Each structure stands twice: as C-alpha cells, then as structure tokens.
Amino acid sequence: MSHPRIPDPSLVRGLTSRRLDRRDALRMSGLAALGAALSACGVKGKGSPAASAPAADAVAKYWNGKTSNGKLTFANWPLYMDPKHPELQKFTAATGVQVKYEEVIQEMGPWFAKVQPQLAAGQDIGYDLMVITNGIQFKQFVQSGFLAPLDHSKLPNYAKNADPAYAKEAFDPGNAYTIPWTSGMTGIAYDPKKVNRPITKLADLWDPAFKGKVGMFSDTQELGNFGMLALGIDPAKSAPADWKKAAAKLKEQKQQGILRNYYDQSYVDALGKGEVWITQAWSGDIFQKNVSDGANFKFVIPEEGGTIWTDNFAIPITAKNPSDAIKLMDFFYQVDVAASLAEYINYVCPVPAAKEQIKKDAAAATGADKASMEAVAKSPLVFPTADDYARLHYYRDFATAAEQQEYQSIFEPIVLG
Amino acid sequence: MLRRRLAPYLLVLPGGLWLLLFFVVPMVTMLSLSLQEGDVVTGYVFTGHWQTYADAIVNYRTQLVRSLAYGAVTTLILIVLAFPVAYWIAFYAGRRKATYLFLLLLPFFVSFVLRTISWRQILTDDGMVLGPLKHLGLLSSSAHILGTPAAVIGGLAYNFLPFMVLPIYVALERIDPRVVEAARDLYADPATAFRKVIFPLALPGVFAGVLMTFVPASSDYVNSAVLGSSSTTMIGQVIQSQYLTSSNYPTASALSFTLMAVLLIGVFAYARALGTEDVMKVAAR
C-alpha cells in the first residue's frame, strides 16, 4: 500500500491517444440513443398561464350528465371541523349522501405536488372535494385546468347567504372555480406561561430573549409576508427588491439562532409540546387547541399588521362524485350550518347572517357553552370589523410564472437552510 | 447445443429486465429531467440545460457538505460503537449468538419513521428527559436537544447501528481462533494480537459496514426532518422538497445526480485508499 504506484504504460497511451474501434463506435451510437431517450422524456404540463377564466360553455360541458352517487370523499386540513363532524352527520341525514372526511392537507406546496401528476394524467385523485388556500398553488391549480368550473345554479344557499365581497376576490373572480370554506388570519401565537410579557408586534419574533424558541411557517408566501411586514412593506404591492430585503431579515433570524424551525400545520403540536414559545400562527387553530387541550395560548394580530387569506372549496376536475361534492359545498352555506362550524373552528365565517344565529344559539345554551358562543359572535377573528380588515394584508398575486419562480428562488433556500 | 449456449442469457434475463425497468429507465428519466426547463403548469421540456447543475450546487452546497459531514461523523461513531458489540457477540456470546443478533434486529420490526418519531417524543423540550432536568433547575428553560446537529447525528447512528454491527460480526466470526492462538504463541500480548491479527482480518467487515451506513446516512432525509431543524437540513430533504413541495423536478434530479456522483467518488477513493482488491478478496473468501 505504501509503495508508489507506477502507471501501466499502456494506460498512459490509452489516456493520451484517442482511437476509435468497433466498440467505441457502438458506445457512441449508444450515447446517441441515450440522447434521444433523454429528450423524449419531457414532463407534460396541462395548462397555459393565460387560462384563468373558464370558457363560456365549460360549465355546461362539465356538469352535463353528472348525477349524485350518494357518497363523496372530502380532503381538508386538520383543525378545521369538530372531530365529531356534526355538520357532516347533519348533511348525511338530510341528503343520504355519505361523506368520508380526511385531514390530509398540511401545506399547499406538498398537496399540489402530490396530486399534480395524477391530475395531469387525467386520473382520479381519490378526493371529490378539497380545501385549497389562495396563493401560488391555487393559481397553478386554476391555470393547469385542474378545477371543475362551478355550476352556480347548484349553489342556491351560497347565492343567498355568502358575503358578496368574496365574489370580488382577485384570485377567483366571480367564484368561477371555488367558493370559500373560511378565511383566516396569520398572526402570532404564544404561550404566556413561557413568555413573560404580552406579545404585540412582529419584532418579538426577532427577540433574542426567545432564542431557539421561535417558530415560523415553511410556506414561502407565509414566511415572506412576515419578513416584509416586519420591514413595513405591504406584501401585496411588493417588488423583487423588497423580497430580497425580507429574505435578509429572515436569514438574520435564523443565523442568530432565534428561530427554532419552519413548520407546516405541525406548529400547533410544537407549541403544545413547548418546542416553540412564540410562533407564526393561523387564527382559529389556537382557539381550538385551547378548547381541546385546556391550554391557554394567546393569538394576536401584530401591530405592524397580519395577513388574511381564504381557504376555498374546490372540486378536482377528475372527481368521481362532483354532484355530491357541490351539494355539500352549498350545505355549508346554510346559516345554521355555517354558524355551527364557526362556533367550533373560530375562523372567519363567509356567511354574515351566521352572527345572529350564533347569538341565538348562545341565548339557548347554558354555562360554558353560552359564554364561548357569545365570545365567538363578538370575536374579531370570526366576524372582523372594517377596522380589523384595515390591519390585514393580502397575499402577493403573481402575474407570471417567471415572477413567481423568482419569488420562490429567493425564499426557498431560506426554508431549506 | 444452442440451448446450452443460450442458457446463461436466459438465466440473466429476469434480473436484467428487472434492472432495466426499475433502474435504467428511472435513471435515464431522471437524467433527462435534470436537463429540462419549464414550470409545473406549462410542463418541462428537454433543452440540455446543464446550468441547472451549477445553480443547484451553488444554492445548496451548504446542505451537500453538511450531509457528507453528518454521514462521516455518523459512520465514525458507528465503528466505535459497533466494533465492541460485534466483537463480544462473535467471541463471547457462545451459544446465545443467535439470540443477541435477534435482539439487535428486534427494533427493525417497528417502522423506521415511527422509531425516529418516538425519539422525538423522548427528547422533546419539556419531555421525559429534559423536563425533569429543567424542573430541578439543572438546565435553563430554553435548553433543547431537538433541532441540533447532535440530535440528527444521534438519530442517524441509532437507525443505522445494525448495518455496521452485522458485517463486522460476520468478518470476526470467520476468524479462525487458531490464528489468534498462534499470535499469542508467538509472544504477542492481547493488544498486539488484536492490532496485528484480529483488526486487519475484520477490516473487510468494517469496509462493508462503512458502505452500508455512510451512503444511506448521507442521503437520509427522515432523521433531520423529524429530529432536526432548519439549520440541520440535509441534501435528501432538499431533494425531497424540490420534488414534493416545489414540483421543481430539474433541480431535484440534478441534486440527486450530484449527490450520487459525490458518493461514488467518495466510495471509490475510500476503496482505493484501503486497497479494495485485498479487501474484496478477503470478503469473497
């Protein structure tokens, strides 16, 4: 092992002079075949970035001949319904349609990446209804033609009871493909037992006093939004230069060891286990965690502002039971159903009339239930006032794929540390 | 006559087809993906865009280097931990060898991910280990193990331990006791006998163990995801996230190939340094 290796002279010759024999020729033709194979395996996309509104006859074409099958599978996020599913039981009792409810969505990126290949191949994804957030992947769902256009003649309760403001939202004008499940806010949650002072502002997420105990979202839009808001930039009007500034601000939080980790929906668990003391959070989750675990976490919209987003019902274009799915969508717009959902999940209710219904429910209830319902009817997290909305910011809407990729290329490396 | 000449080819056919279908085809597809450009909505098209490799390596070099470092440290820890275990089972376990080997493999009856998650439960900030220590005031309330490189390397070492013990055990098991006796007869003290006879004979086992732990540990993505934090991200996680969160197939594929190339070069260099031919000869005995 220790003696120097003397190169074989034939090896030196082989390395320095190039000769082509039959074997080389074969090898080269093999390379050519490989080249052909390489260019043959392109990954097909489905859509074009321009397609964002459905063609005039798309609704009729899609819904023609679709009938109820008496069942559907519903993909939703965790902490988005009473675990006993009272609303779904009511739906089954009223319509006879069986609902399989699965809490399979934790974050938009992985969800889109998971179902994209099947949808692009025109295959059923196993879900007839899903709840997706407005943002990058929402746009990708629409542009790829993955969402069934909605037949509004099948949504009478929606027409009657929904807050008309939702039809004007930029991500889905006229609610062509989706209608809201709920809206929610992104703010800060903290454990007052560990954090010995009231948290009021975004700067607290950068406080070295909480070193190793701060959580942020791994979703690039959620993360970027807070980086920008901390610098006083409105995310909806931001430009690439702002993204870079926000990225630097977020890197600082990480490099100084203040940040513990970037989380998807699992942040609730991390807060519960004491892994994080203060974290970026979604409004209703904390309320539900407190109810279910008897915890006493607090949720605040920071002084600098929080963000507001909408989670939306959508039917995947390959769904097997779309008629049942649209029936369930409309069912959630009955005032009593919307009220019962909001009472439990504490997210922004898209049905304004539910407020009166909750007050009525409260009047009929007793004890702790009564107090909790009265609180929900008054809660700015469920029925925000105009003042509340003034402090909330919308997501950046990306005009082109290139713009969106630039955004991702700035924030993704931060999340992936 | 013809049948006799065809027989070897026919024998290799099932395995060959299997490899073609499940190894060559995915590899070619992935190589193609790594050279494509586009986005997930409009689709990816092959353009022979090698720049993706350069960008991917520049953007994610930290994670690449970190993964190799974690893999190397894990492997060293494993050699230190596994050698005594294997030595003891091979020379002192007597007729209970099979029992001890079974005990070593017992945790493998539970899923790898579940076992890692249970470590998370044990090590969590206010959990059964840190909770009491913090309660007694021995640790500050913000002290934590999870989210640190130590937690990730610990998880890797825990999960890959049997892959190091078993090959070393097999190598030690094969040593003829008379060789050791001969060393003693020739006035070697126990330490010298170990150093000059047992250890060199166990090297093929160590070599195999290193291959079986360093390569998967460097490309692992579960331990860091479950036990680590954003400052312990490994390259496997980046690849997984590029595929399964960003749908950025070209970058994910380019990183996969880069990782494979780096590991292959590393393994060959290592084999070279150790003098593989000898090692392989002994291993094949």
Interface residues (C-beta under 8 A of the other chain):
Chain A: M1 L34 A37 L38 S39 A40 C41 G42 V43 K44 G45 K46 G47 S48 P49 E107 G109 P110 F112 A113 K114 Q116 Q140 Q143 S144 K194 F210 K211 G212 K213 K254 G257 L259 R260 N261 Y262 K273 G274 E275 W277 A401 Q405 Q408 E412 P413 V415 L416 G417
Chain B: V28 T29 L31 S32 L33 L35 Q36 G38 D39 V40 V41 T42 G43 Y44 V45 F46 G48 N59 Y60 T62 Q63 T124 D125 D126 G127 S141 S142 H144 L146 G147 S229 S230 S231 T232 T233 Q237 V238 S241 Y243 L244 T245 S246 S247 N248 Y249 G275
